Amino acid sequence: MTQETLPDFYLNHPLRGNWKGYRDVHIEPDWLLIYRVADDELQLTRTGSHSDIFCD
């Protein structure tokens, strides 16, 4: 797998707490994609609004 950098407007950043080890990117202002790379495999974990993903 090649490692390429996403453009800055996706706001790609690591997550903390229960989501440590994952990253998120902003597909739209309130549409997120949670992912991680493990053993050279891209794992797309979850997508949704900020409140869908992070609020109970």
Backbone as XML, in Angstrom:
<?xml version="1.0"?>
<chain id="A" units="angstrom">
  <residue number="1" name="MET">
    <atom name="N" x="0.851" y="-1.164" z="0.000"/>
    <atom name="CA" x="0.000" y="0.000" z="0.000"/>
    <atom name="C" x="0.899" y="1.230" z="0.000"/>
  </residue>
  <residue number="2" name="THR">
    <atom name="N" x="0.595" y="2.173" z="-0.867"/>
    <atom name="CA" x="1.369" y="3.412" z="-0.884"/>
    <atom name="C" x="0.811" y="4.366" z="0.156"/>
  </residue>
  <residue number="3" name="GLN">
    <atom name="N" x="1.691" y="5.109" z="0.758"/>
    <atom name="CA" x="1.292" y="6.086" z="1.772"/>
    <atom name="C" x="1.303" y="7.462" z="1.137"/>
  </residue>
  <residue number="4" name="GLU">
    <atom name="N" x="0.135" y="7.998" z="0.884"/>
    <atom name="CA" x="0.011" y="9.337" z="0.322"/>
    <atom name="C" x="-0.682" y="10.226" z="1.341"/>
  </residue>
  <residue number="5" name="THR">
    <atom name="N" x="-0.374" y="11.496" z="1.291"/>
    <atom name="CA" x="-0.967" y="12.462" z="2.203"/>
    <atom name="C" x="-2.239" y="13.038" z="1.597"/>
  </residue>
  <residue number="6" name="LEU">
    <atom name="N" x="-3.282" y="13.114" z="2.407"/>
    <atom name="CA" x="-4.528" y="13.735" z="1.953"/>
    <atom name="C" x="-4.380" y="15.251" z="1.954"/>
  </residue>
  <residue number="7" name="PRO">
    <atom name="N" x="-5.098" y="15.936" z="1.083"/>
    <atom name="CA" x="-5.086" y="17.403" z="1.112"/>
    <atom name="C" x="-5.578" y="17.922" z="2.469"/>
  </residue>
  <residue number="8" name="ASP">
    <atom name="N" x="-5.062" y="19.077" z="2.877"/>
    <atom name="CA" x="-5.379" y="19.657" z="4.185"/>
    <atom name="C" x="-6.867" y="19.881" z="4.415"/>
  </residue>
  <residue number="9" name="PHE">
    <atom name="N" x="-7.643" y="20.135" z="3.353"/>
    <atom name="CA" x="-9.061" y="20.455" z="3.566"/>
    <atom name="C" x="-9.862" y="19.279" z="4.120"/>
  </residue>
  <residue number="10" name="TYR">
    <atom name="N" x="-9.305" y="18.064" z="4.132"/>
    <atom name="CA" x="-9.979" y="16.918" z="4.740"/>
    <atom name="C" x="-9.809" y="16.869" z="6.257"/>
  </residue>
  <residue number="11" name="LEU">
    <atom name="N" x="-8.933" y="17.709" z="6.803"/>
    <atom name="CA" x="-8.713" y="17.791" z="8.250"/>
    <atom name="C" x="-8.389" y="16.429" z="8.855"/>
  </residue>
  <residue number="12" name="ASN">
    <atom name="N" x="-7.562" y="15.661" z="8.191"/>
    <atom name="CA" x="-7.147" y="14.339" z="8.640"/>
    <atom name="C" x="-6.392" y="14.463" z="9.963"/>
  </residue>
  <residue number="13" name="HIS">
    <atom name="N" x="-6.866" y="13.753" z="11.002"/>
    <atom name="CA" x="-6.191" y="13.842" z="12.292"/>
    <atom name="C" x="-6.444" y="12.590" z="13.133"/>
  </residue>
  <residue number="14" name="PRO">
    <atom name="N" x="-5.518" y="12.305" z="14.063"/>
    <atom name="CA" x="-5.691" y="11.144" z="14.940"/>
    <atom name="C" x="-6.767" y="11.412" z="15.984"/>
  </residue>
  <residue number="15" name="LEU">
    <atom name="N" x="-7.411" y="10.342" z="16.417"/>
    <atom name="CA" x="-8.437" y="10.439" z="17.451"/>
    <atom name="C" x="-7.868" y="9.995" z="18.795"/>
  </residue>
  <residue number="16" name="ARG">
    <atom name="N" x="-8.594" y="10.327" z="19.862"/>
    <atom name="CA" x="-8.148" y="10.003" z="21.219"/>
    <atom name="C" x="-9.239" y="9.217" z="21.945"/>
  </residue>
  <residue number="17" name="GLY">
    <atom name="N" x="-8.941" y="8.876" z="23.168"/>
    <atom name="CA" x="-9.929" y="8.191" z="24.010"/>
    <atom name="C" x="-10.294" y="6.827" z="23.458"/>
  </residue>
  <residue number="18" name="ASN">
    <atom name="N" x="-11.597" y="6.540" z="23.402"/>
    <atom name="CA" x="-12.069" y="5.236" z="22.908"/>
    <atom name="C" x="-11.681" y="4.977" z="21.457"/>
  </residue>
  <residue number="19" name="TRP">
    <atom name="N" x="-11.383" y="6.034" z="20.716"/>
    <atom name="CA" x="-11.041" y="5.916" z="19.298"/>
    <atom name="C" x="-9.529" y="5.990" z="19.059"/>
  </residue>
  <residue number="20" name="LYS">
    <atom name="N" x="-8.725" y="5.869" z="20.112"/>
    <atom name="CA" x="-7.269" y="5.925" z="19.949"/>
    <atom name="C" x="-6.826" y="4.848" z="18.956"/>
  </residue>
  <residue number="21" name="GLY">
    <atom name="N" x="-5.919" y="5.216" z="18.058"/>
    <atom name="CA" x="-5.462" y="4.301" z="17.015"/>
    <atom name="C" x="-6.189" y="4.500" z="15.695"/>
  </residue>
  <residue number="22" name="TYR">
    <atom name="N" x="-7.252" y="5.291" z="15.725"/>
    <atom name="CA" x="-8.023" y="5.612" z="14.527"/>
    <atom name="C" x="-7.772" y="7.059" z="14.128"/>
  </residue>
  <residue number="23" name="ARG">
    <atom name="N" x="-8.158" y="7.379" z="12.921"/>
    <atom name="CA" x="-8.075" y="8.746" z="12.417"/>
    <atom name="C" x="-9.434" y="9.111" z="11.851"/>
  </residue>
  <residue number="24" name="ASP">
    <atom name="N" x="-9.680" y="10.414" z="11.696"/>
    <atom name="CA" x="-10.884" y="10.810" z="10.977"/>
    <atom name="C" x="-10.569" y="11.873" z="9.951"/>
  </residue>
  <residue number="25" name="VAL">
    <atom name="N" x="-11.366" y="11.850" z="8.896"/>
    <atom name="CA" x="-11.287" y="12.858" z="7.841"/>
    <atom name="C" x="-12.687" y="13.426" z="7.660"/>
  </residue>
  <residue number="26" name="HIS">
    <atom name="N" x="-12.739" y="14.689" z="7.281"/>
    <atom name="CA" x="-14.008" y="15.382" z="7.063"/>
    <atom name="C" x="-14.323" y="15.351" z="5.568"/>
  </residue>
  <residue number="27" name="ILE">
    <atom name="N" x="-15.266" y="14.500" z="5.196"/>
    <atom name="CA" x="-15.694" y="14.394" z="3.805"/>
    <atom name="C" x="-16.470" y="15.656" z="3.421"/>
  </residue>
  <residue number="28" name="GLU">
    <atom name="N" x="-17.313" y="16.109" z="4.326"/>
    <atom name="CA" x="-18.070" y="17.365" z="4.256"/>
    <atom name="C" x="-17.918" y="18.001" z="5.635"/>
  </residue>
  <residue number="29" name="PRO">
    <atom name="N" x="-18.370" y="19.246" z="5.827"/>
    <atom name="CA" x="-18.185" y="19.863" z="7.145"/>
    <atom name="C" x="-18.702" y="19.023" z="8.322"/>
  </residue>
  <residue number="30" name="ASP">
    <atom name="N" x="-19.834" y="18.334" z="8.188"/>
    <atom name="CA" x="-20.315" y="17.479" z="9.278"/>
    <atom name="C" x="-20.574" y="16.057" z="8.783"/>
  </residue>
  <residue number="31" name="TRP">
    <atom name="N" x="-19.694" y="15.558" z="7.952"/>
    <atom name="CA" x="-19.741" y="14.167" z="7.511"/>
    <atom name="C" x="-18.328" y="13.627" z="7.647"/>
  </residue>
  <residue number="32" name="LEU">
    <atom name="N" x="-18.137" y="12.704" z="8.597"/>
    <atom name="CA" x="-16.821" y="12.189" z="8.936"/>
    <atom name="C" x="-16.654" y="10.755" z="8.459"/>
  </residue>
  <residue number="33" name="LEU">
    <atom name="N" x="-15.409" y="10.387" z="8.223"/>
    <atom name="CA" x="-15.032" y="9.007" z="7.940"/>
    <atom name="C" x="-13.970" y="8.619" z="8.954"/>
  </residue>
  <residue number="34" name="ILE">
    <atom name="N" x="-14.232" y="7.570" z="9.726"/>
    <atom name="CA" x="-13.284" y="7.051" z="10.703"/>
    <atom name="C" x="-12.563" y="5.876" z="10.049"/>
  </residue>
  <residue number="35" name="TYR">
    <atom name="N" x="-11.232" y="5.858" z="10.170"/>
    <atom name="CA" x="-10.460" y="4.785" z="9.550"/>
    <atom name="C" x="-9.186" y="4.523" z="10.343"/>
  </residue>
  <residue number="36" name="ARG">
    <atom name="N" x="-8.519" y="3.434" z="10.007"/>
    <atom name="CA" x="-7.175" y="3.162" z="10.513"/>
    <atom name="C" x="-6.446" y="2.311" z="9.485"/>
  </residue>
  <residue number="37" name="VAL">
    <atom name="N" x="-5.151" y="2.322" z="9.592"/>
    <atom name="CA" x="-4.307" y="1.464" z="8.763"/>
    <atom name="C" x="-3.646" y="0.468" z="9.706"/>
  </residue>
  <residue number="38" name="ALA">
    <atom name="N" x="-3.865" y="-0.813" z="9.468"/>
    <atom name="CA" x="-3.297" y="-1.871" z="10.299"/>
    <atom name="C" x="-2.684" y="-2.921" z="9.385"/>
  </residue>
  <residue number="39" name="ASP">
    <atom name="N" x="-1.419" y="-3.213" z="9.611"/>
    <atom name="CA" x="-0.722" y="-4.228" z="8.800"/>
    <atom name="C" x="-0.886" y="-3.966" z="7.307"/>
  </residue>
  <residue number="40" name="ASP">
    <atom name="N" x="-0.656" y="-2.726" z="6.894"/>
    <atom name="CA" x="-0.767" y="-2.316" z="5.487"/>
    <atom name="C" x="-2.162" y="-2.519" z="4.900"/>
  </residue>
  <residue number="41" name="GLU">
    <atom name="N" x="-3.171" y="-2.555" z="5.752"/>
    <atom name="CA" x="-4.552" y="-2.688" z="5.301"/>
    <atom name="C" x="-5.338" y="-1.459" z="5.752"/>
  </residue>
  <residue number="42" name="LEU">
    <atom name="N" x="-6.034" y="-0.822" z="4.824"/>
    <atom name="CA" x="-6.893" y="0.309" z="5.146"/>
    <atom name="C" x="-8.235" y="-0.224" z="5.638"/>
  </residue>
  <residue number="43" name="GLN">
    <atom name="N" x="-8.598" y="0.115" z="6.867"/>
    <atom name="CA" x="-9.855" y="-0.327" z="7.459"/>
    <atom name="C" x="-10.774" y="0.877" z="7.614"/>
  </residue>
  <residue number="44" name="LEU">
    <atom name="N" x="-11.814" y="0.928" z="6.801"/>
    <atom name="CA" x="-12.823" y="1.983" z="6.884"/>
    <atom name="C" x="-13.827" y="1.541" z="7.940"/>
  </residue>
  <residue number="45" name="THR">
    <atom name="N" x="-13.901" y="2.287" z="9.034"/>
    <atom name="CA" x="-14.608" y="1.824" z="10.221"/>
    <atom name="C" x="-16.016" y="2.365" z="10.359"/>
  </residue>
  <residue number="46" name="ARG">
    <atom name="N" x="-16.173" y="3.653" z="10.145"/>
    <atom name="CA" x="-17.484" y="4.257" z="10.386"/>
    <atom name="C" x="-17.597" y="5.570" z="9.638"/>
  </residue>
  <residue number="47" name="THR">
    <atom name="N" x="-18.808" y="5.942" z="9.280"/>
    <atom name="CA" x="-19.066" y="7.229" z="8.655"/>
    <atom name="C" x="-20.371" y="7.784" z="9.215"/>
  </residue>
  <residue number="48" name="GLY">
    <atom name="N" x="-20.454" y="9.093" z="9.274"/>
    <atom name="CA" x="-21.659" y="9.744" z="9.773"/>
    <atom name="C" x="-21.349" y="11.144" z="10.250"/>
  </residue>
  <residue number="49" name="SER">
    <atom name="N" x="-22.349" y="11.789" z="10.817"/>
    <atom name="CA" x="-22.140" y="13.134" z="11.356"/>
    <atom name="C" x="-21.358" y="13.035" z="12.664"/>
  </residue>
  <residue number="50" name="HIS">
    <atom name="N" x="-20.838" y="14.158" z="13.107"/>
    <atom name="CA" x="-20.093" y="14.188" z="14.360"/>
    <atom name="C" x="-20.959" y="13.659" z="15.503"/>
  </residue>
  <residue number="51" name="SER">
    <atom name="N" x="-22.202" y="14.090" z="15.578"/>
    <atom name="CA" x="-23.077" y="13.639" z="16.666"/>
    <atom name="C" x="-23.450" y="12.160" z="16.528"/>
  </residue>
  <residue number="52" name="ASP">
    <atom name="N" x="-23.595" y="11.652" z="15.306"/>
    <atom name="CA" x="-23.879" y="10.223" z="15.106"/>
    <atom name="C" x="-22.753" y="9.355" z="15.652"/>
  </residue>
  <residue number="53" name="ILE">
    <atom name="N" x="-21.531" y="9.793" z="15.474"/>
    <atom name="CA" x="-20.375" y="8.976" z="15.828"/>
    <atom name="C" x="-19.958" y="9.157" z="17.282"/>
  </residue>
  <residue number="54" name="PHE">
    <atom name="N" x="-19.917" y="10.391" z="17.757"/>
    <atom name="CA" x="-19.294" y="10.666" z="19.045"/>
    <atom name="C" x="-20.260" y="10.935" z="20.193"/>
  </residue>
  <residue number="55" name="CYS">
    <atom name="N" x="-21.549" y="11.077" z="19.936"/>
    <atom name="CA" x="-22.514" y="11.344" z="21.014"/>
    <atom name="C" x="-23.369" y="10.117" z="21.263"/>
  </residue>
  <residue number="56" name="ASP">
    <atom name="N" x="-23.758" y="9.947" z="22.502"/>
    <atom name="CA" x="-24.602" y="8.790" z="22.864"/>
    <atom name="C" x="-26.017" y="8.996" z="22.443"/>
  </residue>
</chain>
